[in-house]
């Protein structure tokens, strides 16, 4: 079992930055891939960025060049640095961890990011 707790959301103006954090606890050694997803009102949840255990990164086209995902395995924490925020980035951001041995797919409670124009 893995628990995920996000922090760092808030209200900012367009062009500003925020950094989200996600700290994992529990069976953290079983975590292989972590990622950030978001869900805007009336829309489906979408992938923002993922970072497998080897540190490679993958981003949605909409955030490439503006967002940076990273993880500190020693601290069991993942980050999402969001720069040049746009109103369309407004959403609830969720942390996700995919685990193996035992397998599992875990989600945090979400943190609200609101970008005003």
C-alpha positions in Angstrom: 0.0 0.0 0.0 1.3 3.5 -0.9 -0.1 6.8 0.3 0.5 10.0 -1.7 0.1 13.5 -0.4 0.3 16.5 -2.7 1.0 20.1 -1.7 1.9 23.4 -3.4 -1.3 24.3 -5.2 -2.8 27.8 -5.1 -4.0 30.8 -7.0 -1.6 32.6 -9.3 -1.7 35.0 -12.2 -0.9 34.1 -15.7 2.8 34.0 -16.3 3.7 33.1 -12.7 5.1 29.9 -11.4 4.2 27.2 -8.9 5.9 24.1 -7.6 3.9 21.0 -6.6 5.2 18.3 -4.4 4.0 14.7 -3.8 5.4 12.7 -0.9 4.9 9.0 -0.9 4.8 6.7 2.2 4.2 3.1 2.8 5.6 0.5 0.3 7.7 3.1 -1.5 10.3 0.5 -2.7 7.6 -0.9 -5.0 7.1 2.4 -6.8 8.3 2.3 -10.4 6.6 5.2 -12.2 5.3 8.4 -10.8 3.3 11.0 -12.6 1.1 14.1 -12.5 -2.3 14.2 -14.0 -4.9 17.0 -13.9 -8.6 17.4 -14.3 -10.3 20.6 -15.2 -14.0 21.2 -14.5 -16.1 19.3 -17.1 -13.1 17.6 -18.6 -11.6 14.2 -18.3 -8.4 13.6 -16.3 -5.3 14.0 -18.4 -1.7 13.1 -18.1 0.6 16.0 -17.5 4.0 14.3 -17.0 5.5 11.1 -15.9 8.9 10.0 -14.5 9.9 6.4 -14.3 12.4 5.1 -11.8 15.2 5.6 -14.2 14.6 9.3 -14.3 13.5 9.7 -17.9 10.7 12.2 -18.3 7.7 12.5 -20.6 5.4 15.4 -21.0 2.0 16.3 -22.5 2.5 18.5 -25.5 0.5 21.3 -23.8 3.1 21.7 -21.0 6.4 20.9 -22.8 8.9 23.6 -22.2 7.0 25.1 -19.3 6.7 22.3 -16.8 9.5 20.1 -15.3 8.9 16.9 -13.4 11.5 15.5 -11.1 11.8 13.1 -8.2 14.0 12.7 -5.2 14.0 8.9 -4.4 15.9 9.5 -1.1 13.0 11.7 0.1 10.3 9.7 -1.7 9.1 12.9 -3.2 8.2 14.0 -6.7 7.9 17.6 -7.9 6.3 19.5 -10.7 7.8 22.9 -11.4 5.3 24.9 -13.4 6.4 28.0 -15.1 4.7 30.5 -17.5 1.3 29.3 -16.2 -1.7 29.9 -18.3 -5.4 30.1 -17.4 -5.9 26.7 -19.3 -3.6 25.1 -16.7 -6.3 25.6 -14.1 -7.3 22.2 -12.7 -7.0 19.8 -9.8 -3.6 18.2 -10.0 -3.2 14.6 -8.9 -0.1 12.6 -8.0 0.0 9.0 -9.3 2.3 6.1 -8.4 2.4 2.8 -10.3 3.9 0.0 -8.3 5.2 -3.5 -8.9 5.7 -6.5 -6.6 3.0 -6.1 -5.4 1.4 -4.3 -8.3 -0.8 -1.3 -7.6 -2.0 2.1 -8.9 -2.3 4.8 -6.3 -3.6 8.4 -6.4 -3.3 11.4 -4.1 -6.2 13.5 -3.0 -5.4 16.3 -5.5 -4.3 19.9 -5.1 -6.1 22.8 -6.8 -4.2 25.1 -9.2 -6.0 28.2 -10.4 -4.4 30.6 -12.9 -6.1 33.9 -13.4 -5.8 35.9 -16.6 
